[in-house]
Amino acid sequence: MSETRLEKYKKYRQSLNEFKSINNEPESVKYRDNSIVSDKMNTTSTLPLEEVLGKVEETPEEEPKRIFTKKFFIIAAIALVGLALIAGIIIFAIYAFGGQ
């Protein structure tokens, strides 16, 4: 029978742990020491909230220019053809049924 996914990855994790414990060469020890995050390395530069909000308020809000796309023209053309068709049907009905 095949082993389950949990058993498979449990064995995989155990083999990784064994590999890490065996790998105590000077290069790997140096790499691990360099990858430890200390207070000296864990600094961030944050901006004051007033400065950020001031920059947001300073930017002028321009209205987006309307861009006419091919889809817009197709929809407009279909709407115009539909309106013309309805008007034509109404005019034809008036003449055909004798609206005097």
Residue frames as qw, qx, qy, qz and C-alpha x, y, z in Angstrom:
[[0.000, 0.889, 0.458, 0.000, 0.00, 0.00, 0.00],
 [0.358, 0.559, -0.050, 0.746, 1.13, 3.53, -0.58],
 [0.345, -0.337, -0.511, 0.712, 1.90, 5.76, 2.35],
 [0.036, 0.887, 0.459, -0.039, -0.30, 8.71, 3.16],
 [0.311, 0.787, -0.019, 0.533, 0.65, 12.29, 2.44],
 [0.455, -0.838, 0.179, -0.241, 1.16, 13.03, 6.14],
 [0.884, -0.320, 0.255, 0.227, 3.53, 10.11, 6.61],
 [0.720, 0.468, 0.136, 0.494, 5.45, 11.04, 3.49],
 [0.137, 0.823, -0.094, 0.543, 6.04, 14.64, 4.59],
 [0.678, -0.708, 0.178, -0.091, 6.77, 13.62, 8.16],
 [0.888, -0.070, 0.216, 0.400, 9.63, 11.47, 6.84],
 [0.491, 0.659, 0.093, 0.562, 10.72, 14.33, 4.60],
 [0.231, -0.894, 0.122, -0.363, 10.86, 16.79, 7.52],
 [0.820, -0.515, 0.224, 0.110, 12.80, 14.29, 9.61],
 [0.816, 0.210, 0.177, 0.508, 15.35, 13.85, 6.83],
 [0.221, 0.820, -0.002, 0.529, 15.73, 17.64, 6.56],
 [0.521, -0.813, 0.181, -0.187, 16.35, 17.90, 10.30],
 [0.898, -0.224, 0.230, 0.301, 18.97, 15.16, 10.10],
 [0.634, 0.520, 0.120, 0.559, 20.67, 16.96, 7.22],
 [0.064, -0.894, 0.071, -0.438, 20.73, 20.23, 9.16],
 [0.704, -0.673, 0.225, -0.023, 22.22, 18.57, 12.22],
 [0.878, 0.018, 0.228, 0.422, 24.95, 16.90, 10.14],
 [0.471, 0.666, 0.125, 0.565, 25.78, 20.09, 8.24],
 [0.457, -0.856, -0.067, 0.235, 28.00, 21.85, 10.80],
 [0.684, 0.269, 0.100, 0.671, 30.67, 23.06, 8.42],
 [0.285, -0.381, -0.168, 0.863, 32.16, 26.52, 9.05],
 [0.055, -0.133, -0.421, -0.896, 30.36, 28.04, 6.05],
 [0.389, -0.525, -0.671, -0.350, 26.94, 26.84, 7.19],
 [0.450, -0.559, -0.486, 0.499, 27.57, 28.00, 10.77],
 [0.192, -0.205, 0.061, 0.958, 28.61, 31.43, 9.45],
 [0.191, -0.303, -0.573, -0.737, 25.52, 31.61, 7.24],
 [0.445, -0.598, -0.666, -0.017, 23.24, 30.76, 10.18],
 [0.389, -0.475, -0.305, 0.728, 24.90, 33.40, 12.33],
 [0.064, -0.057, 0.261, 0.961, 24.47, 36.01, 9.60],
 [0.282, -0.384, -0.659, -0.582, 20.80, 35.12, 9.06],
 [0.330, -0.539, -0.668, 0.394, 19.86, 35.72, 12.72],
 [0.001, 0.768, 0.233, 0.597, 17.90, 38.95, 13.03],
 [0.449, -0.282, -0.475, 0.702, 19.23, 41.17, 15.78],
 [0.035, -0.854, -0.370, 0.364, 18.04, 44.52, 17.11],
 [0.210, -0.553, 0.331, 0.735, 20.79, 46.24, 15.16],
 [0.100, 0.018, 0.770, 0.630, 19.59, 44.75, 11.86],
 [0.010, -0.582, -0.809, -0.073, 15.87, 45.00, 12.64],
 [0.017, -0.481, -0.176, 0.858, 15.42, 48.71, 12.00],
 [0.323, 0.617, 0.635, 0.335, 12.82, 50.27, 9.79],
 [0.099, -0.109, 0.004, 0.989, 12.51, 53.78, 8.56],
 [0.068, 0.665, 0.744, 0.019, 8.97, 55.02, 8.96],
 [0.084, 0.387, 0.162, 0.904, 7.56, 58.34, 7.90],
 [0.117, 0.212, 0.568, -0.787, 5.56, 60.46, 10.31],
 [0.238, 0.564, 0.791, -0.004, 1.82, 60.29, 9.79],
 [0.119, 0.830, 0.169, -0.518, 1.51, 64.06, 9.36],
 [0.062, -0.514, 0.570, 0.638, 4.02, 64.01, 6.51],
 [0.181, 0.154, 0.918, 0.319, 2.23, 61.20, 4.71],
 [0.169, 0.718, 0.652, -0.176, -1.21, 62.80, 5.11],
 [0.016, 0.767, -0.072, -0.638, 0.18, 66.16, 4.04],
 [0.093, -0.281, 0.731, 0.614, 1.51, 64.68, 0.80],
 [0.171, 0.409, 0.884, 0.148, -1.82, 63.00, 0.10],
 [0.105, 0.816, 0.446, -0.353, -3.74, 66.24, 0.60],
 [0.089, -0.645, 0.290, 0.701, -1.29, 68.24, -1.54],
 [0.250, 0.034, 0.806, 0.536, -1.80, 66.18, -4.66],
 [0.430, 0.251, -0.033, -0.866, -4.35, 67.88, -6.91],
 [0.532, 0.238, 0.806, -0.102, -7.24, 65.69, -7.86],
 [0.216, 0.295, -0.492, -0.790, -7.59, 65.77, -11.61],
 [0.784, 0.254, 0.325, -0.464, -10.73, 64.49, -13.17],
 [0.527, -0.101, 0.760, 0.368, -9.94, 61.51, -15.33],
 [0.328, 0.386, -0.382, -0.773, -10.29, 62.24, -19.02],
 [0.813, 0.226, 0.423, -0.330, -12.96, 60.20, -20.70],
 [0.080, -0.376, 0.798, 0.463, -11.45, 57.77, -23.15],
 [0.791, 0.315, 0.052, -0.522, -13.69, 56.57, -25.94],
 [0.350, -0.295, 0.870, 0.184, -12.94, 52.99, -26.75],
 [0.270, 0.049, -0.778, -0.566, -14.05, 50.69, -29.51],
 [0.136, -0.358, -0.908, 0.169, -16.49, 49.02, -27.10],
 [0.098, 0.512, 0.363, -0.772, -18.11, 52.39, -26.33],
 [0.280, 0.331, -0.399, -0.808, -18.64, 53.13, -30.03],
 [0.240, -0.103, -0.922, -0.285, -20.15, 49.70, -30.66],
 [0.063, -0.469, -0.781, 0.408, -22.61, 50.11, -27.78],
 [0.157, 0.507, 0.099, -0.842, -23.54, 53.63, -28.93],
 [0.263, 0.191, -0.647, -0.690, -24.09, 52.43, -32.52],
 [0.194, -0.268, -0.942, -0.060, -26.32, 49.56, -31.37],
 [0.017, 0.526, 0.578, -0.624, -28.34, 51.95, -29.20],
 [0.216, 0.434, -0.179, -0.856, -28.82, 54.39, -32.11],
 [0.273, 0.025, -0.822, -0.498, -29.86, 51.60, -34.48],
 [0.125, -0.377, -0.890, 0.225, -32.31, 50.33, -31.85],
 [0.108, 0.544, 0.342, -0.758, -33.85, 53.77, -31.37],
 [0.258, 0.324, -0.457, -0.787, -34.11, 54.31, -35.14],
 [0.215, -0.120, -0.936, -0.251, -35.75, 50.90, -35.52],
 [0.031, -0.495, -0.752, 0.435, -38.33, 51.66, -32.81],
 [0.179, 0.523, 0.044, -0.832, -39.07, 55.09, -34.33],
 [0.237, 0.187, -0.699, -0.648, -39.46, 53.48, -37.76],
 [0.139, -0.291, -0.947, -0.010, -41.87, 50.88, -36.42],
 [0.059, 0.563, 0.530, -0.632, -43.96, 53.56, -34.71],
 [0.223, 0.455, -0.239, -0.828, -44.12, 55.71, -37.86],
 [0.223, 0.029, -0.865, -0.450, -44.99, 52.67, -39.99],
 [0.062, -0.403, -0.881, 0.239, -47.75, 51.69, -37.53],
 [0.159, 0.541, 0.265, -0.782, -49.23, 55.19, -37.67],
 [0.316, 0.362, -0.468, -0.742, -49.40, 55.14, -41.49],
 [0.202, -0.014, -0.950, -0.237, -50.48, 51.50, -41.76],
 [0.110, -0.462, -0.850, 0.228, -53.33, 51.68, -39.30],
 [0.027, 0.659, 0.446, 0.605, -54.54, 55.09, -40.40],
 [0.358, -0.558, -0.442, 0.604, -53.86, 57.32, -37.45],
 [0.192, 0.595, 0.330, 0.708, -55.56, 60.53, -38.50]]
